[in-house]
Amino acid sequence: MDIDFIEKKFNEIYEELEKEVMEILSDQSLDKKQTNLRMKPLSSTKIILRNALDSIKMAKKLGDEAIENG
């Protein structure tokens, strides 16, 4: 499993999420409530992706340890 490749792809997704966040924050037509409502899914997505990446890394580590221990 190529963790570096996976991490690179996740970082690309993070960059896209950050672009969306900046668009929302710069939209002067939105009030605070609308801004928060649009931001929540983006921040939740970033947390979910971060947790998924951590899980992938842990699975890789445990798999590598199992191979080493026979």
Predicted model as a PDB file, atoms N, CA, C, CB and O in Angstrom, pLDDT in the B-factor column:
MODEL        1                                                                  
ATOM      1  N   MET A   1       0.854  -1.170   0.000  1.00 75.00           N  
ATOM      2  CA  MET A   1       0.000   0.000   0.000  1.00 75.00           C  
ATOM      3  C   MET A   1       0.900   1.233   0.000  1.00 75.00           C  
ATOM      4  CB  MET A   1      -0.972  -0.002   1.228  1.00 75.00           C  
ATOM      5  O   MET A   1       1.815   1.344   0.817  1.00 75.00           O  
ATOM      6  N   ASP A   2       0.637   2.147  -0.910  1.00 89.00           N  
ATOM      7  CA  ASP A   2       1.453   3.351  -1.057  1.00 89.00           C  
ATOM      8  C   ASP A   2       0.842   4.493  -0.248  1.00 89.00           C  
ATOM      9  CB  ASP A   2       1.580   3.749  -2.550  1.00 89.00           C  
ATOM     10  O   ASP A   2       0.020   5.259  -0.751  1.00 89.00           O  
ATOM     11  N   ILE A   3       1.254   4.592   0.999  1.00 91.00           N  
ATOM     12  CA  ILE A   3       0.724   5.607   1.905  1.00 91.00           C  
ATOM     13  C   ILE A   3       1.034   7.018   1.394  1.00 91.00           C  
ATOM     14  CB  ILE A   3       1.303   5.415   3.317  1.00 91.00           C  
ATOM     15  O   ILE A   3       0.202   7.918   1.509  1.00 91.00           O  
ATOM     16  N   ASP A   4       2.212   7.208   0.838  1.00 93.00           N  
ATOM     17  CA  ASP A   4       2.580   8.537   0.333  1.00 93.00           C  
ATOM     18  C   ASP A   4       1.620   8.990  -0.767  1.00 93.00           C  
ATOM     19  CB  ASP A   4       4.027   8.528  -0.201  1.00 93.00           C  
ATOM     20  O   ASP A   4       1.211  10.151  -0.798  1.00 93.00           O  
ATOM     21  N   PHE A   5       1.262   8.078  -1.664  1.00 95.00           N  
ATOM     22  CA  PHE A   5       0.324   8.399  -2.734  1.00 95.00           C  
ATOM     23  C   PHE A   5      -1.046   8.759  -2.157  1.00 95.00           C  
ATOM     24  CB  PHE A   5       0.199   7.217  -3.714  1.00 95.00           C  
ATOM     25  O   PHE A   5      -1.666   9.744  -2.560  1.00 95.00           O  
ATOM     26  N   ILE A   6      -1.505   7.943  -1.206  1.00 95.00           N  
ATOM     27  CA  ILE A   6      -2.808   8.188  -0.576  1.00 95.00           C  
ATOM     28  C   ILE A   6      -2.805   9.537   0.136  1.00 95.00           C  
ATOM     29  CB  ILE A   6      -3.155   7.055   0.423  1.00 95.00           C  
ATOM     30  O   ILE A   6      -3.752  10.316   0.019  1.00 95.00           O  
ATOM     31  N   GLU A   7      -1.736   9.801   0.870  1.00 95.00           N  
ATOM     32  CA  GLU A   7      -1.631  11.061   1.595  1.00 95.00           C  
ATOM     33  C   GLU A   7      -1.595  12.255   0.624  1.00 95.00           C  
ATOM     34  CB  GLU A   7      -0.372  11.057   2.485  1.00 95.00           C  
ATOM     35  O   GLU A   7      -2.174  13.304   0.905  1.00 95.00           O  
ATOM     36  N   LYS A   8      -0.927  12.089  -0.495  1.00 96.00           N  
ATOM     37  CA  LYS A   8      -0.878  13.145  -1.510  1.00 96.00           C  
ATOM     38  C   LYS A   8      -2.281  13.441  -2.038  1.00 96.00           C  
ATOM     39  CB  LYS A   8       0.058  12.739  -2.672  1.00 96.00           C  
ATOM     40  O   LYS A   8      -2.655  14.604  -2.192  1.00 96.00           O  
ATOM     41  N   LYS A   9      -3.049  12.399  -2.313  1.00 95.00           N  
ATOM     42  CA  LYS A   9      -4.410  12.583  -2.814  1.00 95.00           C  
ATOM     43  C   LYS A   9      -5.298  13.247  -1.769  1.00 95.00           C  
ATOM     44  CB  LYS A   9      -5.009  11.240  -3.232  1.00 95.00           C  
ATOM     45  O   LYS A   9      -6.111  14.109  -2.100  1.00 95.00           O  
ATOM     46  N   PHE A  10      -5.143  12.846  -0.511  1.00 95.00           N  
ATOM     47  CA  PHE A  10      -5.909  13.482   0.559  1.00 95.00           C  
ATOM     48  C   PHE A  10      -5.551  14.966   0.650  1.00 95.00           C  
ATOM     49  CB  PHE A  10      -5.647  12.776   1.914  1.00 95.00           C  
ATOM     50  O   PHE A  10      -6.431  15.801   0.860  1.00 95.00           O  
ATOM     51  N   ASN A  11      -4.276  15.299   0.495  1.00 95.00           N  
ATOM     52  CA  ASN A  11      -3.851  16.697   0.545  1.00 95.00           C  
ATOM     53  C   ASN A  11      -4.453  17.496  -0.605  1.00 95.00           C  
ATOM     54  CB  ASN A  11      -2.324  16.791   0.506  1.00 95.00           C  
ATOM     55  O   ASN A  11      -4.788  18.669  -0.440  1.00 95.00           O  
ATOM     56  N   GLU A  12      -4.591  16.867  -1.764  1.00 96.00           N  
ATOM     57  CA  GLU A  12      -5.238  17.530  -2.890  1.00 96.00           C  
ATOM     58  C   GLU A  12      -6.701  17.832  -2.559  1.00 96.00           C  
ATOM     59  CB  GLU A  12      -5.141  16.658  -4.160  1.00 96.00           C  
ATOM     60  O   GLU A  12      -7.218  18.897  -2.896  1.00 96.00           O  
ATOM     61  N   ILE A  13      -7.350  16.888  -1.902  1.00 96.00           N  
ATOM     62  CA  ILE A  13      -8.741  17.092  -1.500  1.00 96.00           C  
ATOM     63  C   ILE A  13      -8.819  18.212  -0.465  1.00 96.00           C  
ATOM     64  CB  ILE A  13      -9.350  15.781  -0.932  1.00 96.00           C  
ATOM     65  O   ILE A  13      -9.715  19.053  -0.535  1.00 96.00           O  
ATOM     66  N   TYR A  14      -7.887  18.234   0.500  1.00 95.00           N  
ATOM     67  CA  TYR A  14      -7.849  19.300   1.499  1.00 95.00           C  
ATOM     68  C   TYR A  14      -7.731  20.666   0.821  1.00 95.00           C  
ATOM     69  CB  TYR A  14      -6.676  19.083   2.477  1.00 95.00           C  
ATOM     70  O   TYR A  14      -8.401  21.621   1.216  1.00 95.00           O  
ATOM     71  N   GLU A  15      -6.883  20.753  -0.194  1.00 96.00           N  
ATOM     72  CA  GLU A  15      -6.698  22.017  -0.904  1.00 96.00           C  
ATOM     73  C   GLU A  15      -8.004  22.474  -1.555  1.00 96.00           C  
ATOM     74  CB  GLU A  15      -5.595  21.879  -1.966  1.00 96.00           C  
ATOM     75  O   GLU A  15      -8.345  23.656  -1.521  1.00 96.00           O  
ATOM     76  N   GLU A  16      -8.726  21.525  -2.147  1.00 96.00           N  
ATOM     77  CA  GLU A  16     -10.008  21.863  -2.767  1.00 96.00           C  
ATOM     78  C   GLU A  16     -11.022  22.313  -1.711  1.00 96.00           C  
ATOM     79  CB  GLU A  16     -10.559  20.655  -3.554  1.00 96.00           C  
ATOM     80  O   GLU A  16     -11.786  23.253  -1.933  1.00 96.00           O  
ATOM     81  N   LEU A  17     -11.021  21.639  -0.573  1.00 95.00           N  
ATOM     82  CA  LEU A  17     -11.918  22.044   0.510  1.00 95.00           C  
ATOM     83  C   LEU A  17     -11.580  23.457   0.987  1.00 95.00           C  
ATOM     84  CB  LEU A  17     -11.831  21.048   1.686  1.00 95.00           C  
ATOM     85  O   LEU A  17     -12.475  24.260   1.249  1.00 95.00           O  
ATOM     86  N   GLU A  18     -10.304  23.750   1.096  1.00 95.00           N  
ATOM     87  CA  GLU A  18      -9.880  25.083   1.531  1.00 95.00           C  
ATOM     88  C   GLU A  18     -10.301  26.152   0.530  1.00 95.00           C  
ATOM     89  CB  GLU A  18      -8.362  25.122   1.728  1.00 95.00           C  
ATOM     90  O   GLU A  18     -10.658  27.263   0.924  1.00 95.00           O  
ATOM     91  N   LYS A  19     -10.264  25.828  -0.761  1.00 96.00           N  
ATOM     92  CA  LYS A  19     -10.732  26.771  -1.779  1.00 96.00           C  
ATOM     93  C   LYS A  19     -12.219  27.050  -1.596  1.00 96.00           C  
ATOM     94  CB  LYS A  19     -10.459  26.223  -3.196  1.00 96.00           C  
ATOM     95  O   LYS A  19     -12.662  28.195  -1.679  1.00 96.00           O  
ATOM     96  N   GLU A  20     -12.981  25.990  -1.346  1.00 95.00           N  
ATOM     97  CA  GLU A  20     -14.416  26.160  -1.125  1.00 95.00           C  
ATOM     98  C   GLU A  20     -14.677  27.000   0.117  1.00 95.00           C  
ATOM     99  CB  GLU A  20     -15.104  24.798  -0.994  1.00 95.00           C  
ATOM    100  O   GLU A  20     -15.566  27.851   0.119  1.00 95.00           O  
ATOM    101  N   VAL A  21     -13.910  26.763   1.165  1.00 95.00           N  
ATOM    102  CA  VAL A  21     -14.049  27.542   2.399  1.00 95.00           C  
ATOM    103  C   VAL A  21     -13.782  29.013   2.118  1.00 95.00           C  
ATOM    104  CB  VAL A  21     -13.086  27.021   3.493  1.00 95.00           C  
ATOM    105  O   VAL A  21     -14.536  29.879   2.560  1.00 95.00           O  
ATOM    106  N   MET A  22     -12.723  29.295   1.390  1.00 96.00           N  
ATOM    107  CA  MET A  22     -12.382  30.686   1.082  1.00 96.00           C  
ATOM    108  C   MET A  22     -13.471  31.356   0.247  1.00 96.00           C  
ATOM    109  CB  MET A  22     -11.044  30.752   0.343  1.00 96.00           C  
ATOM    110  O   MET A  22     -13.756  32.539   0.430  1.00 96.00           O  
ATOM    111  N   GLU A  23     -14.074  30.606  -0.662  1.00 96.00           N  
ATOM    112  CA  GLU A  23     -15.170  31.152  -1.463  1.00 96.00           C  
ATOM    113  C   GLU A  23     -16.350  31.520  -0.575  1.00 96.00           C  
ATOM    114  CB  GLU A  23     -15.609  30.146  -2.540  1.00 96.00           C  
ATOM    115  O   GLU A  23     -16.956  32.580  -0.733  1.00 96.00           O  
ATOM    116  N   ILE A  24     -16.667  30.631   0.360  1.00 95.00           N  
ATOM    117  CA  ILE A  24     -17.784  30.888   1.267  1.00 95.00           C  
ATOM    118  C   ILE A  24     -17.490  32.094   2.151  1.00 95.00           C  
ATOM    119  CB  ILE A  24     -18.073  29.650   2.133  1.00 95.00           C  
ATOM    120  O   ILE A  24     -18.341  32.965   2.334  1.00 95.00           O  
ATOM    121  N   LEU A  25     -16.279  32.137   2.697  1.00 94.00           N  
ATOM    122  CA  LEU A  25     -15.928  33.238   3.593  1.00 94.00           C  
ATOM    123  C   LEU A  25     -15.879  34.581   2.876  1.00 94.00           C  
ATOM    124  CB  LEU A  25     -14.594  32.966   4.247  1.00 94.00           C  
ATOM    125  O   LEU A  25     -16.145  35.619   3.482  1.00 94.00           O  
ATOM    126  N   SER A  26     -15.545  34.568   1.605  1.00 95.00           N  
ATOM    127  CA  SER A  26     -15.457  35.822   0.865  1.00 95.00           C  
ATOM    128  C   SER A  26     -16.789  36.259   0.251  1.00 95.00           C  
ATOM    129  CB  SER A  26     -14.427  35.692  -0.219  1.00 95.00           C  
ATOM    130  O   SER A  26     -16.892  37.359  -0.293  1.00 95.00           O  
ATOM    131  N   ASP A  27     -17.790  35.415   0.336  1.00 94.00           N  
ATOM    132  CA  ASP A  27     -19.112  35.755  -0.204  1.00 94.00           C  
ATOM    133  C   ASP A  27     -19.824  36.702   0.771  1.00 94.00           C  
ATOM    134  CB  ASP A  27     -19.970  34.461  -0.450  1.00 94.00           C  
ATOM    135  O   ASP A  27     -20.353  36.278   1.798  1.00 94.00           O  
ATOM    136  N   GLN A  28     -19.823  37.973   0.426  1.00 94.00           N  
ATOM    137  CA  GLN A  28     -20.398  38.999   1.298  1.00 94.00           C  
ATOM    138  C   GLN A  28     -21.925  38.954   1.348  1.00 94.00           C  
ATOM    139  CB  GLN A  28     -19.952  40.364   0.837  1.00 94.00           C  
ATOM    140  O   GLN A  28     -22.539  39.591   2.204  1.00 94.00           O  
ATOM    141  N   SER A  29     -22.533  38.209   0.440  1.00 95.00           N  
ATOM    142  CA  SER A  29     -23.993  38.142   0.417  1.00 95.00           C  
ATOM    143  C   SER A  29     -24.556  37.182   1.471  1.00 95.00           C  
ATOM    144  CB  SER A  29     -24.463  37.718  -0.961  1.00 95.00           C  
ATOM    145  O   SER A  29     -25.760  37.169   1.729  1.00 95.00           O  
ATOM    146  N   LEU A  30     -23.678  36.386   2.072  1.00 93.00           N  
ATOM    147  CA  LEU A  30     -24.132  35.428   3.079  1.00 93.00           C  
ATOM    148  C   LEU A  30     -24.079  36.050   4.467  1.00 93.00           C  
ATOM    149  CB  LEU A  30     -23.280  34.150   3.035  1.00 93.00           C  
ATOM    150  O   LEU A  30     -23.129  36.751   4.818  1.00 93.00           O  
ATOM    151  N   ASP A  31     -25.111  35.780   5.241  1.00 94.00           N  
ATOM    152  CA  ASP A  31     -25.052  36.215   6.631  1.00 94.00           C  
ATOM    153  C   ASP A  31     -24.324  35.152   7.451  1.00 94.00           C  
ATOM    154  CB  ASP A  31     -26.481  36.474   7.197  1.00 94.00           C  
ATOM    155  O   ASP A  31     -23.922  34.114   6.927  1.00 94.00           O  
ATOM    156  N   LYS A  32     -24.163  35.424   8.724  1.00 93.00           N  
ATOM    157  CA  LYS A  32     -23.387  34.518   9.579  1.00 93.00           C  
ATOM    158  C   LYS A  32     -23.992  33.110   9.616  1.00 93.00           C  
ATOM    159  CB  LYS A  32     -23.303  35.083  11.001  1.00 93.00           C  
ATOM    160  O   LYS A  32     -23.268  32.116   9.559  1.00 93.00           O  
ATOM    161  N   LYS A  33     -25.314  33.034   9.711  1.00 95.00           N  
ATOM    162  CA  LYS A  33     -25.987  31.733   9.782  1.00 95.00           C  
ATOM    163  C   LYS A  33     -25.776  30.939   8.487  1.00 95.00           C  
ATOM    164  CB  LYS A  33     -27.497  31.923  10.052  1.00 95.00           C  
ATOM    165  O   LYS A  33     -25.478  29.745   8.527  1.00 95.00           O  
ATOM    166  N   GLN A  34     -25.932  31.600   7.358  1.00 95.00           N  
ATOM    167  CA  GLN A  34     -25.737  30.920   6.071  1.00 95.00           C  
ATOM    168  C   GLN A  34     -24.289  30.471   5.908  1.00 95.00           C  
ATOM    169  CB  GLN A  34     -26.137  31.845   4.906  1.00 95.00           C  
ATOM    170  O   GLN A  34     -24.018  29.379   5.409  1.00 95.00           O  
ATOM    171  N   THR A  35     -23.379  31.313   6.329  1.00 94.00           N  
ATOM    172  CA  THR A  35     -21.959  30.965   6.249  1.00 94.00           C  
ATOM    173  C   THR A  35     -21.681  29.727   7.082  1.00 94.00           C  
ATOM    174  CB  THR A  35     -21.076  32.140   6.721  1.00 94.00           C  
ATOM    175  O   THR A  35     -21.026  28.794   6.617  1.00 94.00           O  
ATOM    176  N   ASN A  36     -22.178  29.716   8.317  1.00 94.00           N  
ATOM    177  CA  ASN A  36     -21.968  28.555   9.195  1.00 94.00           C  
ATOM    178  C   ASN A  36     -22.596  27.286   8.629  1.00 94.00           C  
ATOM    179  CB  ASN A  36     -22.541  28.834  10.579  1.00 94.00           C  
ATOM    180  O   ASN A  36     -22.008  26.208   8.709  1.00 94.00           O  
ATOM    181  N   LEU A  37     -23.778  27.417   8.062  1.00 95.00           N  
ATOM    182  CA  LEU A  37     -24.448  26.251   7.477  1.00 95.00           C  
ATOM    183  C   LEU A  37     -23.673  25.680   6.293  1.00 95.00           C  
ATOM    184  CB  LEU A  37     -25.857  26.623   7.036  1.00 95.00           C  
ATOM    185  O   LEU A  37     -23.665  24.468   6.080  1.00 95.00           O  
ATOM    186  N   ARG A  38     -23.032  26.539   5.534  1.00 94.00           N  
ATOM    187  CA  ARG A  38     -22.244  26.073   4.383  1.00 94.00           C  
ATOM    188  C   ARG A  38     -20.873  25.547   4.791  1.00 94.00           C  
ATOM    189  CB  ARG A  38     -22.075  27.199   3.377  1.00 94.00           C  
ATOM    190  O   ARG A  38     -20.285  24.709   4.106  1.00 94.00           O  
ATOM    191  N   MET A  39     -20.374  26.050   5.916  1.00 95.00           N  
ATOM    192  CA  MET A  39     -19.050  25.628   6.390  1.00 95.00           C  
ATOM    193  C   MET A  39     -19.083  24.270   7.082  1.00 95.00           C  
ATOM    194  CB  MET A  39     -18.485  26.665   7.340  1.00 95.00           C  
ATOM    195  O   MET A  39     -18.116  23.512   6.993  1.00 95.00           O  
ATOM    196  N   LYS A  40     -20.167  23.952   7.762  1.00 95.00           N  
ATOM    197  CA  LYS A  40     -20.246  22.729   8.568  1.00 95.00           C  
ATOM    198  C   LYS A  40     -19.926  21.471   7.759  1.00 95.00           C  
ATOM    199  CB  LYS A  40     -21.631  22.601   9.178  1.00 95.00           C  
ATOM    200  O   LYS A  40     -19.111  20.667   8.209  1.00 95.00           O  
ATOM    201  N   PRO A  41     -20.531  21.266   6.585  1.00 95.00           N  
ATOM    202  CA  PRO A  41     -20.200  20.052   5.827  1.00 95.00           C  
ATOM    203  C   PRO A  41     -18.730  19.988   5.410  1.00 95.00           C  
ATOM    204  CB  PRO A  41     -21.074  19.966   4.595  1.00 95.00           C  
ATOM    205  O   PRO A  41     -18.136  18.911   5.361  1.00 95.00           O  
ATOM    206  N   LEU A  42     -18.154  21.150   5.110  1.00 94.00           N  
ATOM    207  CA  LEU A  42     -16.756  21.168   4.686  1.00 94.00           C  
ATOM    208  C   LEU A  42     -15.825  20.812   5.843  1.00 94.00           C  
ATOM    209  CB  LEU A  42     -16.389  22.543   4.120  1.00 94.00           C  
ATOM    210  O   LEU A  42     -14.880  20.041   5.679  1.00 94.00           O  
ATOM    211  N   SER A  43     -16.103  21.383   7.010  1.00 93.00           N  
ATOM    212  CA  SER A  43     -15.246  21.065   8.154  1.00 93.00           C  
ATOM    213  C   SER A  43     -15.438  19.620   8.587  1.00 93.00           C  
ATOM    214  CB  SER A  43     -15.540  22.010   9.327  1.00 93.00           C  
ATOM    215  O   SER A  43     -14.476  18.961   8.982  1.00 93.00           O  
ATOM    216  N   SER A  44     -16.662  19.120   8.518  1.00 95.00           N  
ATOM    217  CA  SER A  44     -16.916  17.712   8.856  1.00 95.00           C  
ATOM    218  C   SER A  44     -16.205  16.782   7.875  1.00 95.00           C  
ATOM    219  CB  SER A  44     -18.433  17.421   8.857  1.00 95.00           C  
ATOM    220  O   SER A  44     -15.644  15.761   8.275  1.00 95.00           O  
ATOM    221  N   THR A  45     -16.229  17.134   6.606  1.00 95.00           N  
ATOM    222  CA  THR A  45     -15.551  16.327   5.590  1.00 95.00           C  
ATOM    223  C   THR A  45     -14.058  16.262   5.866  1.00 95.00           C  
ATOM    224  CB  THR A  45     -15.805  16.897   4.189  1.00 95.00           C  
ATOM    225  O   THR A  45     -13.451  15.197   5.751  1.00 95.00           O  
ATOM    226  N   LYS A  46     -13.465  17.388   6.227  1.00 94.00           N  
ATOM    227  CA  LYS A  46     -12.033  17.405   6.508  1.00 94.00           C  
ATOM    228  C   LYS A  46     -11.703  16.519   7.707  1.00 94.00           C  
ATOM    229  CB  LYS A  46     -11.555  18.841   6.763  1.00 94.00           C  
ATOM    230  O   LYS A  46     -10.701  15.803   7.690  1.00 94.00           O  
ATOM    231  N   ILE A  47     -12.529  16.562   8.738  1.00 96.00           N  
ATOM    232  CA  ILE A  47     -12.305  15.716   9.914  1.00 96.00           C  
ATOM    233  C   ILE A  47     -12.430  14.245   9.545  1.00 96.00           C  
ATOM    234  CB  ILE A  47     -13.301  16.068  11.035  1.00 96.00           C  
ATOM    235  O   ILE A  47     -11.615  13.425   9.967  1.00 96.00           O  
ATOM    236  N   ILE A  48     -13.435  13.911   8.767  1.00 96.00           N  
ATOM    237  CA  ILE A  48     -13.641  12.518   8.349  1.00 96.00           C  
ATOM    238  C   ILE A  48     -12.457  12.029   7.525  1.00 96.00           C  
ATOM    239  CB  ILE A  48     -14.947  12.380   7.536  1.00 96.00           C  
ATOM    240  O   ILE A  48     -11.979  10.911   7.721  1.00 96.00           O  
ATOM    241  N   LEU A  49     -11.987  12.858   6.609  1.00 95.00           N  
ATOM    242  CA  LEU A  49     -10.841  12.472   5.783  1.00 95.00           C  
ATOM    243  C   LEU A  49      -9.576  12.300   6.629  1.00 95.00           C  
ATOM    244  CB  LEU A  49     -10.602  13.518   4.686  1.00 95.00           C  
ATOM    245  O   LEU A  49      -8.799  11.372   6.407  1.00 95.00           O  
ATOM    246  N   ARG A  50      -9.375  13.188   7.586  1.00 95.00           N  
ATOM    247  CA  ARG A  50      -8.201  13.081   8.464  1.00 95.00           C  
ATOM    248  C   ARG A  50      -8.262  11.774   9.276  1.00 95.00           C  
ATOM    249  CB  ARG A  50      -8.120  14.313   9.420  1.00 95.00           C  
ATOM    250  O   ARG A  50      -7.257  11.081   9.436  1.00 95.00           O  
ATOM    251  N   ASN A  51      -9.441  11.461   9.774  1.00 97.00           N  
ATOM    252  CA  ASN A  51      -9.601  10.212  10.523  1.00 97.00           C  
ATOM    253  C   ASN A  51      -9.390   8.995   9.632  1.00 97.00           C  
ATOM    254  CB  ASN A  51     -10.985  10.152  11.163  1.00 97.00           C  
ATOM    255  O   ASN A  51      -8.798   8.002  10.056  1.00 97.00           O  
ATOM    256  N   ALA A  52      -9.874   9.074   8.402  1.00 96.00           N  
ATOM    257  CA  ALA A  52      -9.689   7.967   7.462  1.00 96.00           C  
ATOM    258  C   ALA A  52      -8.206   7.767   7.158  1.00 96.00           C  
ATOM    259  CB  ALA A  52     -10.472   8.225   6.157  1.00 96.00           C  
ATOM    260  O   ALA A  52      -7.731   6.633   7.109  1.00 96.00           O  
ATOM    261  N   LEU A  53      -7.484   8.848   6.956  1.00 95.00           N  
ATOM    262  CA  LEU A  53      -6.051   8.745   6.688  1.00 95.00           C  
ATOM    263  C   LEU A  53      -5.320   8.148   7.888  1.00 95.00           C  
ATOM    264  CB  LEU A  53      -5.468  10.126   6.343  1.00 95.00           C  
ATOM    265  O   LEU A  53      -4.440   7.303   7.724  1.00 95.00           O  
ATOM    266  N   ASP A  54      -5.681   8.584   9.085  1.00 96.00           N  
ATOM    267  CA  ASP A  54      -5.074   8.013  10.291  1.00 96.00           C  
ATOM    268  C   ASP A  54      -5.359   6.514  10.392  1.00 96.00           C  
ATOM    269  CB  ASP A  54      -5.593   8.735  11.546  1.00 96.00           C  
ATOM    270  O   ASP A  54      -4.485   5.740  10.781  1.00 96.00           O  
ATOM    271  N   SER A  55      -6.568   6.110  10.047  1.00 97.00           N  
ATOM    272  CA  SER A  55      -6.933   4.694  10.078  1.00 97.00           C  
ATOM    273  C   SER A  55      -6.138   3.890   9.057  1.00 97.00           C  
ATOM    274  CB  SER A  55      -8.427   4.528   9.821  1.00 97.00           C  
ATOM    275  O   SER A  55      -5.693   2.779   9.344  1.00 97.00           O  
ATOM    276  N   ILE A  56      -5.965   4.446   7.880  1.00 95.00           N  
ATOM    277  CA  ILE A  56      -5.183   3.777   6.837  1.00 95.00           C  
ATOM    278  C   ILE A  56      -3.739   3.597   7.298  1.00 95.00           C  
ATOM    279  CB  ILE A  56      -5.230   4.581   5.514  1.00 95.00           C  
ATOM    280  O   ILE A  56      -3.152   2.528   7.129  1.00 95.00           O  
ATOM    281  N   LYS A  57      -3.178   4.650   7.878  1.00 95.00           N  
ATOM    282  CA  LYS A  57      -1.802   4.561   8.381  1.00 95.00           C  
ATOM    283  C   LYS A  57      -1.680   3.509   9.480  1.00 95.00           C  
ATOM    284  CB  LYS A  57      -1.337   5.924   8.910  1.00 95.00           C  
ATOM    285  O   LYS A  57      -0.712   2.749   9.509  1.00 95.00           O  
ATOM    286  N   MET A  58      -2.655   3.463  10.382  1.00 96.00           N  
ATOM    287  CA  MET A  58      -2.629   2.479  11.465  1.00 96.00           C  
ATOM    288  C   MET A  58      -2.752   1.067  10.909  1.00 96.00           C  
ATOM    289  CB  MET A  58      -3.759   2.752  12.473  1.00 96.00           C  
ATOM    290  O   MET A  58      -2.045   0.165  11.360  1.00 96.00           O  
ATOM    291  N   ALA A  59      -3.632   0.861   9.943  1.00 95.00           N  
ATOM    292  CA  ALA A  59      -3.786  -0.457   9.331  1.00 95.00           C  
ATOM    293  C   ALA A  59      -2.488  -0.883   8.658  1.00 95.00           C  
ATOM    294  CB  ALA A  59      -4.940  -0.453   8.313  1.00 95.00           C  
ATOM    295  O   ALA A  59      -2.083  -2.041   8.755  1.00 95.00           O  
ATOM    296  N   LYS A  60      -1.846   0.044   7.983  1.00 94.00           N  
ATOM    297  CA  LYS A  60      -0.562  -0.246   7.332  1.00 94.00           C  
ATOM    298  C   LYS A  60       0.483  -0.633   8.368  1.00 94.00           C  
ATOM    299  CB  LYS A  60      -0.075   0.969   6.516  1.00 94.00           C  
ATOM    300  O   LYS A  60       1.215  -1.605   8.183  1.00 94.00           O  
ATOM    301  N   LYS A  61       0.552   0.126   9.458  1.00 94.00           N  
ATOM    302  CA  LYS A  61       1.521  -0.146  10.513  1.00 94.00           C  
ATOM    303  C   LYS A  61       1.276  -1.518  11.137  1.00 94.00           C  
ATOM    304  CB  LYS A  61       1.459   0.945  11.589  1.00 94.00           C  
ATOM    305  O   LYS A  61       2.212  -2.293  11.330  1.00 94.00           O  
ATOM    306  N   LEU A  62       0.020  -1.814  11.448  1.00 95.00           N  
ATOM    307  CA  LEU A  62      -0.306  -3.112  12.046  1.00 95.00           C  
ATOM    308  C   LEU A  62      -0.027  -4.255  11.078  1.00 95.00           C  
ATOM    309  CB  LEU A  62      -1.771  -3.144  12.481  1.00 95.00           C  
ATOM    310  O   LEU A  62       0.438  -5.320  11.482  1.00 95.00           O  
ATOM    311  N   GLY A  63      -0.313  -4.027   9.801  1.00 93.00           N  
ATOM    312  CA  GLY A  63      -0.031  -5.037   8.793  1.00 93.00           C  
ATOM    313  C   GLY A  63       1.469  -5.306   8.677  1.00 93.00           C  
ATOM    314  O   GLY A  63       1.903  -6.455   8.592  1.00 93.00           O  
ATOM    315  N   ASP A  64       2.239  -4.244   8.676  1.00 93.00           N  
ATOM    316  CA  ASP A  64       3.707  -4.377   8.603  1.00 93.00           C  
ATOM    317  C   ASP A  64       4.250  -5.120   9.822  1.00 93.00           C  
ATOM    318  CB  ASP A  64       4.373  -2.986   8.495  1.00 93.00           C  
ATOM    319  O   ASP A  64       5.139  -5.962   9.696  1.00 93.00           O  
ATOM    320  N   GLU A  65       3.710  -4.805  11.007  1.00 94.00           N  
ATOM    321  CA  GLU A  65       4.162  -5.480  12.233  1.00 94.00           C  
ATOM    322  C   GLU A  65       3.799  -6.967  12.198  1.00 94.00           C  
ATOM    323  CB  GLU A  65       3.539  -4.809  13.482  1.00 94.00           C  
ATOM    324  O   GLU A  65       4.578  -7.812  12.639  1.00 94.00           O  
ATOM    325  N   ALA A  66       2.612  -7.278  11.673  1.00 94.00           N  
ATOM    326  CA  ALA A  66       2.189  -8.679  11.590  1.00 94.00           C  
ATOM    327  C   ALA A  66       3.104  -9.451  10.644  1.00 94.00           C  
ATOM    328  CB  ALA A  66       0.718  -8.779  11.115  1.00 94.00           C  
ATOM    329  O   ALA A  66       3.436 -10.606  10.911  1.00 94.00           O  
ATOM    330  N   ILE A  67       3.506  -8.836   9.563  1.00 93.00           N  
ATOM    331  CA  ILE A  67       4.401  -9.484   8.610  1.00 93.00           C  
ATOM    332  C   ILE A  67       5.757  -9.728   9.260  1.00 93.00           C  
ATOM    333  CB  ILE A  67       4.557  -8.629   7.332  1.00 93.00           C  
ATOM    334  O   ILE A  67       6.343 -10.799   9.103  1.00 93.00           O  
ATOM    335  N   GLU A  68       6.259  -8.724   9.997  1.00 92.00           N  
ATOM    336  CA  GLU A  68       7.561  -8.859  10.655  1.00 92.00           C  
ATOM    337  C   GLU A  68       7.558  -9.950  11.715  1.00 92.00           C  
ATOM    338  CB  GLU A  68       7.966  -7.541  11.284  1.00 92.00           C  
ATOM    339  O   GLU A  68       8.552 -10.652  11.897  1.00 92.00           O  
ATOM    340  N   ASN A  69       6.442 -10.088  12.408  1.00 91.00           N  
ATOM    341  CA  ASN A  69       6.360 -11.079  13.488  1.00 91.00           C  
ATOM    342  C   ASN A  69       5.974 -12.472  13.008  1.00 91.00           C  
ATOM    343  CB  ASN A  69       5.369 -10.622  14.518  1.00 91.00           C  
ATOM    344  O   ASN A  69       5.880 -13.412  13.798  1.00 91.00           O  
ATOM    345  N   GLY A  70       5.758 -12.586  11.740  1.00 78.00           N  
ATOM    346  CA  GLY A  70       5.509 -13.908  11.150  1.00 78.00           C  
ATOM    347  C   GLY A  70       4.112 -14.304  11.236  1.00 78.00           C  
ATOM    348  O   GLY A  70       3.748 -15.389  10.783  1.00 78.00           O  
TER     349      GLY A  70                                                      
ENDMDL                                                                          
END                                                                             
